[in-house]
């Protein structure tokens, strides 16, 4: 697998500017010994996002956990996303939008290189750990984070509820045009 959670935690422990993330998290909760799916921020938040299939880079399709990446992307407070049904191509594309100062970068997951996918895991996991620690430290922050999380879960569910409607609407319109065309020919 491209992203190894335990190796990432060990790497953070070694970095002078990052080790406080792990130290704070473990002080507030428990020592990180298990998988990412056993972490409180995953079970309480990211696991609530239903997943759908989307296209990934062909050469990486078996190298990373696409469900985890999707949950990290749609659960992130630091980036935005869009899912588009590429019916002509037969798949869905996951777009990720990141803003930094006055620049905005939009990429599809399918066009990312392995080092970019790995970096996304690192950024998003670090974000989730920091947010979960912040929730435990401050009641006002907890309320704000919980509210944002709830909004993101509801937004994702709305996206999933409506993603096929656009396709169905286009299909119905095309069928209606065909029927109208047939009627015109009969006149």
C-alpha positions in Angstrom: 0.0 0.0 0.0 1.1 3.5 -0.8 0.2 5.0 2.6 1.3 3.2 5.8 -0.4 4.9 8.7 2.0 3.5 11.3 5.0 4.5 9.3 3.5 8.0 9.0 3.0 8.2 12.7 6.6 7.1 13.3 7.8 9.7 10.9 5.8 12.5 12.6 7.4 11.4 16.0 10.8 12.0 14.5 10.2 15.4 13.0 10.9 18.2 15.4 8.2 20.5 14.0 5.5 17.7 13.8 6.0 15.5 16.9 3.8 17.7 19.0 0.8 16.5 16.9 1.4 12.9 18.0 2.3 13.8 21.6 -0.9 16.0 22.0 -3.1 13.4 20.4 -1.8 10.5 22.5 -2.0 12.6 25.7 -5.6 13.4 25.0 -6.7 10.0 23.8 -4.3 6.9 23.7 -1.1 5.7 22.2 -1.5 5.2 18.4 -1.0 1.5 17.9 -3.7 0.3 15.6 -4.9 1.0 12.1 -6.3 4.3 10.8 -9.8 2.8 11.0 -9.4 2.3 14.7 -8.8 6.0 15.4 -11.5 8.0 17.1 -11.6 10.6 14.4 -12.2 7.9 11.8 -14.8 5.9 13.6 -16.7 9.0 14.9 -16.5 11.0 11.6 -15.0 9.7 8.4 -16.7 6.3 8.7 -20.0 8.1 8.4 -19.3 9.1 4.7 -20.8 6.6 2.3 -18.4 5.8 -0.5 -18.8 5.5 -4.2 -16.6 4.2 -7.0 -14.5 6.7 -8.9 -11.6 6.5 -11.3 -8.1 6.4 -10.0 -4.7 6.5 -11.8 -4.5 3.2 -13.7 -1.0 2.5 -12.5 -2.0 3.0 -8.8 -5.4 1.3 -8.8 -4.2 -1.4 -6.5 -1.8 0.7 -4.5 -4.0 2.7 -2.2 -7.2 2.6 -0.3 -9.6 4.6 -2.5 -12.4 4.6 0.1 -10.1 6.1 2.7 -8.8 8.7 0.3 -12.4 9.6 -0.6 -13.5 9.9 3.0 -10.4 12.0 3.8 -11.1 14.4 0.9 -14.8 14.9 1.5 -14.3 15.2 5.3 -11.5 17.7 5.0 -12.1 21.3 6.1 -9.0 22.5 4.1 -10.1 21.6 0.6 -13.2 21.2 -1.5 -14.3 18.5 -3.9 -16.7 17.8 -6.7 -17.8 14.4 -8.1 -18.7 14.4 -11.7 -20.4 11.5 -13.6 -18.4 11.2 -16.8 -21.1 9.1 -18.5 -19.4 9.3 -21.9 -16.4 7.7 -20.3 -18.3 5.3 -18.1 -17.1 6.5 -14.7 -17.2 9.1 -12.0 -14.3 11.6 -11.5 -13.4 12.9 -8.0 -12.1 16.5 -8.3 -10.1 18.0 -5.4 -9.8 21.8 -5.1 -7.2 23.3 -2.8 -6.8 27.0 -2.1 -3.5 28.5 -0.9 -3.4 32.2 -0.4 -4.6 33.6 -3.7 -4.1 30.5 -5.8 -6.5 27.7 -6.4 -5.5 24.3 -7.8 -8.1 21.7 -9.1 -7.0 18.2 -9.9 -8.8 14.9 -10.5 -7.6 11.9 -8.5 -7.2 10.1 -11.8 -4.4 12.5 -12.9 -2.4 12.4 -9.7 1.0 10.9 -9.4 1.8 8.5 -6.5 3.8 11.1 -4.5 0.8 13.5 -4.8 -1.6 10.8 -3.5 0.7 10.0 -0.7 1.0 13.7 0.2 -2.8 14.0 0.3 -3.0 11.1 2.8 -0.4 12.9 5.0 -2.1 16.3 4.9 -5.6 15.0 5.5 -4.6 12.5 8.3 -2.7 15.3 10.1 -5.7 17.6 9.7 -8.0 15.1 11.2 -5.7 14.4 14.1 -5.3 18.1 14.9 -9.1 18.7 14.7 -9.9 15.8 16.9 -7.4 17.0 19.5 -8.8 20.6 19.3 -12.3 19.2 19.9 -11.0 17.6 23.2 -9.3 20.7 24.4 -11.9 23.4 23.9 -15.7 23.3 24.2 -16.3 26.2 21.8 -14.0 24.6 19.2 -15.7 21.2 19.7 -19.1 22.8 18.9 -17.8 24.5 15.8 -16.0 21.4 14.6 -19.0 19.2 15.2 -21.2 21.6 13.3 -18.8 21.7 10.3 -18.5 18.0 10.3 -22.3 17.6 10.4 -22.6 20.0 7.5 -20.0 18.1 5.5 -21.7 14.7 6.1 -25.0 16.2 5.0 -23.5 17.8 1.9 -21.9 14.5 0.8 -25.2 12.7 1.3 -26.9 15.3 -0.8 -24.2 14.9 -3.5 -24.8 11.2 -3.6 -28.6 11.6 -3.7 -28.4 13.9 -6.7 -25.5 12.6 -8.7 -27.6 10.3 -10.8 -30.4 12.7 -11.2 -28.5 14.8 -13.7 -27.8 11.7 -15.8 -31.5 10.5 -15.5 -32.7 14.0 -16.4 -30.5 14.1 -19.5 -31.6 10.6 -20.5 -35.3 11.6 -20.0 -34.8 14.8 -22.1 -33.1 12.8 -24.9 -36.0 10.2 -24.9 -38.5 13.0 -25.0 -36.7 14.6 -28.0 -36.7 11.2 -29.8 -40.4 10.7 -29.2 -41.1 14.3 -30.4 -39.0 13.6 -33.5 -40.8 10.4 -34.2 -44.2 12.2 -33.9 -43.0 14.9 -36.3 -42.1 12.2 -38.9 -45.5 10.6 -38.6 -47.3 13.9 -39.4 
